[in-house]
C-alpha cells in the first residue's frame, strides 16, 4: 500500500471512500492545516487503488482492514493517532477503533458508510438539491480532478468482487464500540448514497461526538460550502488538542 505524509506532530490517518485515493482528502483537508502546526497528516491509498493492483488474498473488508492496519503500523509503529474516514473509509476507521480504541486520539467520519447492504440503507431523495450552475460546475470539477482519475486508476474487478456481496462488503464483526474521545460526524442532507439517518444511530457509541447534517450537500460533500466543513474539522482538532 501507498501513503503520503505531510507535516509533523500528532498523526492523523485519512482513509478514502471505496475505490478512491488520497487526492480528494488532501485537497479538502490540507487548507485546514495551512496555518496550523502540530499535526502529521497521512493520506492512505487502500489496496486496488491509484494504479496498484488488488491483492488476490484480500477477499473481504476484514482483509482490507488488515492491510490498512499494517500500513499504519509501518508508518507509525506504536504511536497513537487520530483517524478520519470518508464513506467506506468510515467503516475502516470504526474497525480500527474496535480493534484498539485506546490508541486512537479522535475520529472523523465524512459521509460515512454505516449499512453495507445498499437495499437496507435509509436514504433521502435529492429533489431539493439546488443544482445551480455554480454547483454543477463545482461537482464536475471534482469529478474531473479526483473521482474520474481514481476510477481509471483503480483495480475495478478486485474492488467489485468485495463490494458485490454485503457479506464481504461488511466487516465480519460489528465495529460498534464505545469511544469517548473527540468525534466528528458530517453527513449530507441530500446524500443518496449513504444518507444521513443511519449515521445518527452511531451517536450512542460516541458520547462526545458532534453530528452535522449539511443541507445542499450530497455524497461529494463538501461541494457547496467547503469552508463550513473545514470549520467543523478545525473544531474537532481544537477538541483533540484540548483533551
C-alpha positions in Angstrom: 0.0 0.0 0.0 1.0 3.6 -0.6 0.6 6.7 1.6 1.7 10.3 1.6 2.7 12.1 4.7 2.8 15.9 5.4 3.9 17.9 8.4 4.9 16.7 11.8 3.4 16.2 15.2 0.3 14.2 16.2 -0.6 11.8 13.4 -4.0 11.8 11.6 -4.6 9.0 9.2 -7.0 9.8 6.3 -8.9 6.8 4.7 -10.7 7.5 1.4 -14.0 6.1 0.1 -14.3 2.9 -1.8 -12.1 2.9 -4.9 -10.8 6.4 -4.1 -7.3 7.5 -3.5 -5.8 10.2 -1.3 -6.1 13.1 -3.7 -9.5 14.3 -2.7 -8.8 14.0 1.0 -5.7 16.1 0.6 -7.5 18.8 -1.4 -10.3 19.1 1.2 -8.2 18.9 4.4 -4.8 20.4 3.7 -6.3 24.0 3.8 -7.2 23.4 7.5 -3.5 22.8 8.3 -2.1 25.6 6.2 -1.5 27.7 9.4 -1.9 25.0 12.0 1.3 23.2 13.0 1.5 20.2 15.3 -0.2 17.6 13.1 1.2 15.0 10.8 -1.2 14.1 8.0 -1.0 10.6 6.5 -3.2 10.0 3.4 -3.6 6.3 2.5 -4.3 4.6 -0.8 -6.0 1.3 0.0 -5.3 -1.9 -2.0 -6.6 -1.8 -5.5 -6.4 2.0 -5.9 -4.0 4.5 -7.6 -2.6 2.1 -10.2 -1.9 -0.6 -7.6 -3.5 -4.0 -8.3 -5.6 -5.6 -5.6 -4.1 -8.4 -3.6 -5.9 -11.6 -4.5 -5.6 -12.8 -0.9 -7.9 -9.9 0.1 -11.5 -11.2 -0.4 -13.5 -9.0 2.1 -13.5 -5.9 4.2 -11.6 -7.6 7.0 -8.7 -8.2 4.6 -8.8 -4.6 3.5 -8.8 -3.5 7.2 -5.8 -5.8 7.9 -3.9 -4.2 5.1 -4.8 -0.7 6.3 -3.8 -1.6 9.9 -0.4 -3.0 8.6 0.3 0.2 6.7 -0.5 2.3 9.8 1.8 0.1 11.8 4.6 0.5 9.2 4.2 4.3 9.2 3.7 4.9 12.9 4.9 1.9 14.9 3.0 2.0 18.2 2.4 5.8 18.1 -1.2 6.9 18.9 -3.1 8.6 16.1 -6.4 10.2 15.0 -8.3 8.7 12.1 -10.6 10.2 9.5 -12.7 8.1 7.2 -14.8 9.0 4.2 -17.7 6.8 3.1 -16.4 3.2 3.2 -13.3 4.7 4.8 -15.5 5.5 7.7 -16.2 1.8 8.2 -12.4 1.1 8.1 -11.9 3.9 10.7 -14.5 2.4 13.0 -13.0 -1.0 12.5 -9.6 0.3 13.6 -11.1 1.8 16.8 -12.9 -1.5 17.5 -9.5 -3.3 17.4 -7.7 -0.8 19.7 -9.8 2.1 21.0 -7.1 3.2 23.5 -4.7 4.0 20.7 -7.0 6.4 18.8 -6.9 10.1 19.6 -10.1 11.1 17.8 -12.4 10.1 15.0 -13.7 12.0 12.0 -16.4 10.4 9.8 -17.3 12.2 6.5 -20.5 10.9 4.7 -19.8 7.5 6.4 -20.9 4.2 5.2 -22.8 2.5 8.0 -25.0 -0.1 6.4 -23.2 -2.4 3.9 -26.3 -3.6 2.2 -27.5 -0.8 -0.1 -31.1 -2.1 -0.1 -31.3 -1.6 3.7 -30.0 1.9 3.9 -32.2 4.8 5.0 -31.7 7.2 2.1 -33.2 10.7 1.3 -34.1 12.0 -2.1 -32.2 14.8 -3.7 -35.3 16.5 -5.1 -34.5 19.6 -3.0 -30.8 19.8 -4.0 -30.3 23.2 -5.8 -28.3 22.3 -8.8 -27.3 25.9 -9.6 -24.7 26.4 -12.5 -22.0 27.1 -9.9 -22.9 23.9 -8.0 -22.9 21.8 -11.2 -19.6 23.3 -12.2 -18.1 22.5 -8.8 -19.2 18.9 -8.9 -18.0 18.5 -12.4 -14.6 19.9 -11.5 -14.4 17.5 -8.6 -15.3 14.6 -10.8 -12.6 15.6 -13.3 -9.9 16.2 -10.7 -10.5 13.3 -8.3 -13.3 10.8 -8.9 -12.7 10.1 -12.6 -8.9 9.6 -12.3 -9.4 7.5 -9.2 -11.8 5.2 -11.1 -9.4 5.0 -14.1 -6.5 4.0 -11.9 -8.4 1.5 -9.7 -8.5 -2.3 -9.9 -12.3 -2.3 -10.5 -12.6 -6.1 -10.8 -10.9 -6.6 -7.5 -13.0 -3.9 -5.7 -16.2 -5.1 -7.3 -15.8 -8.6 -6.1 -15.8 -7.4 -2.5 -18.5 -4.8 -2.9 -20.9 -7.0 -4.8 -21.9 -9.1 -1.7 -23.0 -7.4 1.5 -21.4 -10.3 3.4 -18.0 -9.4 2.1 -18.5 -5.6 1.9 -19.3 -5.5 5.7 -16.8 -6.2 8.4 -17.3 -9.7 10.0 -17.7 -8.1 13.5 -19.9 -5.1 14.1 -17.5 -2.2 14.6 -19.7 -0.7 17.3 -17.7 0.2 20.4 -17.9 2.9 23.0 -15.4 5.6 22.2 -15.3 8.8 24.3 -12.6 10.8 22.6 -13.4 13.7 20.3 -15.5 12.6 17.3 -17.0 14.5 14.4 -19.7 13.0 12.0 -20.6 15.1 9.0 -23.3 14.0 6.6 -25.2 15.4 3.6 -28.9 16.1 3.7 -29.2 15.2 0.0 -26.7 12.2 0.1 -28.5 9.4 -1.8 -25.5 7.0 -1.4 -25.0 6.6 2.3 -27.6 9.1 3.6 -27.6 10.8 7.0 -30.1 8.9 9.1 -28.1 5.7 9.6 -25.1 7.7 10.9 -27.4 9.3 13.6 -27.5 5.9 15.3 -23.8 6.0 15.8 -24.1 8.6 18.5 -24.8 6.1 21.2 -21.3 4.8 20.6 -19.7 8.2 20.6 -20.9 10.3 23.6 -18.7 13.3 22.8 -19.5 13.4 19.1 -20.5 16.5 17.1 -23.0 15.4 14.5 -23.8 17.7 11.5 -26.1 17.2 8.5 -25.4 19.8 5.9 -28.2 20.9 3.7 -27.4 21.3 -0.1 -24.7 18.7 0.1 -24.7 15.2 -1.4 -22.2 12.3 -1.2 -19.5 14.5 -2.6 -19.6 16.7 0.5 -18.2 19.4 0.7 -19.1 20.9 -2.6 -21.1 24.0 -1.9 -19.6 25.1 1.4 -16.1 23.7 2.0 -15.4 26.5 4.5 -18.2 25.2 6.7 -16.9 21.7 6.6 -13.3 22.9 7.3 -14.6 24.9 10.3 -16.1 21.7 11.7 -12.8 19.9 11.2 -10.9 22.8 12.9 -13.2 22.5 15.9 -12.5 18.7 16.0 -8.8 19.5 16.1 -9.4 22.0 18.8 -11.2 19.4 20.9 -8.4 16.9 20.5 -5.7 19.4 21.4 -7.7 20.4 24.5 -8.0 16.8 25.6 
